[in-house]
Each structure stands twice: as C-alpha cells, then as structure tokens.
Amino acid sequence: MNDQSALTRFINHEATAGLALVVAAAAALVLTNIGFAETYDYFLELPVSVQIGPIGLDKTLVHWINDGLMAIFFFLVGLEIKREVLQGSLSSREQITLPAMAALGGMLAPALIYVFFNRGNPETLQGWAIPAATDIAFALGALALVGSRVPLSLKVFLLTLATLDDLGAIVIIAIFYTSDLSLVGLGLAGTAFALLIVLNRLRIDRTGPYIFLGFAMWVFVLKSGVHATLAGVALAMTIPLLRRDGSNFIHALEEGLHPYVKFLILPLFAFANAGIPLAGLSIDSLAAPLPLGITMGLVAGKPLGIALAVFACVSLGLANLPERATWPHMIGVGCLAGIGFTMSLFIGTLAFNTPAQIDAVRLGVIAGSVVSTILGLAILWLGSRKTVH
C-alpha cells in the first residue's frame, strides 16, 4: 500500500466525519430551542443497566455515551498514536519536533489565558484544560474546505499536531480529572492490563481475547475512580503492530473501527453534549469568566501558542516549516486548531457537573470553535494561492 495515498485517505475520512459532527451538533441545538428540550433531556437521562452475575452497571444513557462509547474513541486514538510512533509521522525526531512543540505551545497558551480570566475563582479554575484540546475531525474538515490552496504537508502537520494534542489531553485526564481512587479496582484493572501484555508477548493476533480482557479492564477502571476512557488507550498500547503473517494488525483494527467511531460514536457524543438553550443568552452570558476563558483560549490562545512555538523551533534551527508552507499557513492552521469541540466538551463534562456550568462550557466551546473556524479559513484563503500537491 502506498503510504501517502493511505494518509490522504485517512485525512479525507476525518474531513468527511467533520460534517457528521456538524449535523449532530446542529440537531441538538435545534431540538433544545424549538420546544423539545424536555424530550432531549429525557432521552439523555434514560437509565440503562447491564448486569453480569454479581457485577452490575447502572448509568444514564449520556453516561454510557461519555464513559463507554468514548472509551472506544480513545482506543482508536491510542491505536493511531501507537502506529504513528512505530512507523509513521511520529517515528523520528525530525518528523515529530515541529508538531510536538506546536502542540505543547497550543496547549499551554489557551490554559494560561483561561486561568487569567478565571483567576481568584477556585470553582471555575478546574476547567483550565478545556480550551487546550483540538477536535481532529472538525479541524481537518475545515482545512479540507480550502482544498488545493494549501499543501498536503500542512494537513499532515495539523493531523500530527492534533494527534499529539489528544495524547496530551489523555495525560491531563489521567492526572487531573480522576475521582477518589479504589485500590481494589486499580489492582483488578492492572491485572487485566498485565494479561493483555501477555497476549501481546505471545503475539496473539485474534481480536476476541483483547476485547474480552479490554472490556473487563474498562469495568475495573470505571469502578476504580480513574476515568474509564483511559482503559481504551491502555488497551490500544497492548495491540501488536503486526500479525504473525506480517500484515498490519493495528491498521486493520483502525480500518474496521473508523466508520463506527467517526459516523456513530462521535456524532452521538456531539448530539448528547451540544444541546444548549439559547433563550436568554446575551453578550453578558458569553462575557462571564467561564465561557469567556474558554472562547479566548480557543480563539487567541491556540494560534498564539502554536505560532510562537513554531517560530522558536524555526529560529533555533530545530525544524523547518512543512514543505511549501508559509507563515500565513501556520497562523491559519493555528486558528483551526482552536476548534476544540468534541475534546473540549468532553473535558468540560469531567471538570464540571452542575447544569449551569455545563451550559457555560457548551457556550464557550461552541462560540470559540465557530470563531476559530471562520478566522482560520479566512486567513488560509486570503494567504494562500491554488497549489498542486
């Protein structure tokens, strides 16, 4: 398989998935503002129970989406990161330096801006990581709108940056957004993880054993107090890159999961978390520290942090700009990285739990993501000319 054509197909797949997210988010917004808010809330709060012997899980539908289905999304992210580290765009220092530093700058600056707007308020300070995230599907979908006006290398840069951004979000969730820990749950999850490593060492290349132990680990992680989506990442790290016959096991799993994650799981998450009543909203609503910190972090912090990090790398001779990319390209891509949407909403559900806070998070994320999209596309369109990949 041609590596470049495979990467191009992947980027196009992500871009198409962005449209599904837009439709799902729009549907949630429309339903909550044309008289179906109670029906929308009732649907999300439906109780769903799973019982296997003495072990039972009782959660609302929205929690199954956020804790269960999103674990599958993070499993896919983990697979992508592992494959890129072993044989892709993260496999060498030359390839990883620029997007890695850009991702770091693009997480630090938004967090600092959020903290600035929420300083002195411990209740809202815990949302500092919300504007640090980037939605891969939305960002690549937006970049696809400018078509051949930007080089393929810029799309690869954004994809790598957003992937590293997701990795950073995973680390942040693991460290800062866990509840009281259960040592018993952690011990059982660790046992399941150890067994998964044994499967890896034995080069077991059937999906069944990994699914069984992965599900068990997810349950134990859920019970331990650590956020359950991290089980998806841990499971991905144990999947062998290659099957015994030399075929790419991880790539096959990615290909199988992509349609379900991009066109079912993520749109469901967007639908479940984007519904916000617009009645009564005003400029004052957006000017409150919580939504304003998120909006400014995404709109200003992302491009500022990314541009400064890229400038530092290039000036110090640590890396060069992506092939045929210009500074307007980098600033435009920095703006598109401010489309936090799915990941920002997800971190928001971990940071806050009151309806008023969640609505404020949704308002800030949606406003910041929309403005970032408009700014990014305008800069890329005006600062580029039609080119050939």
BELRAKA-V116274 format. One line per field, one symbol per residue. ss: DSSP state (H for helix, E for strand, L for the rest). phi: phi as a letter, one per 20 degrees, with the letter a starting at -180 (. if undefined). A space follows every 50 residues. Layout:
ss = ???
phi = ???
This chain:
ss = LLHHHHHHHHHHHHHHHHHHHHHHHHHHHHHLLLLLHHHHHHHHLLEEEE EELLEEEEEEHHHHHHHHHHHHHHHHHHHHHHHHHHHLLLLLHHHHHHHH HHHHHHHHHHHHHHHHHHLLLHHHHLLLLHHHLLLHHHHHHHHHLLHHHL LHHHHHHHHHHHHHHHHHHHHHHHHHLLLLLLHHHHHHHHHHHHHHHHHH HLLLLLHHHHHHHHHHHHHHHHHHLLLLLHHHHHHHHHLLLELLLLLEHH HHHHHHHHHHHHHHHHHHHHHHHLLLLLLLLLHHHHLLHHHHHHHHHHHH HHHHHHHHHHHHHHHLLLLLLLLLLLHHHHHHHHHHLLLLHHHHHHHHHH HLLLHHHHHHHHHHHHHHHHHHHHHHHHHHHHLLLLLLL
phi = .ffffffffffffffffgfffgffffffffgfccndfffgffffegfccc ccmfeccdbfgfffffeeffffgfffgffffffffebcfdecfffegfff ffffffdffffffgfgfdgncgfdgfegegfeecegfffffffffelffc fggfffffffgfffffffffffffedcdegedffffffffffffffffgf felfddfggffffffffffffgfeoffffffffffgfefffdfgenfeff fffgffegffffdcffffffffcdfcfefnfbgfffefgffffffffffd fffffffffffffffemfadfggmedfggffffgffffeejgfffffffe fccegffffffgffffffffffffffffffffeccgcdf
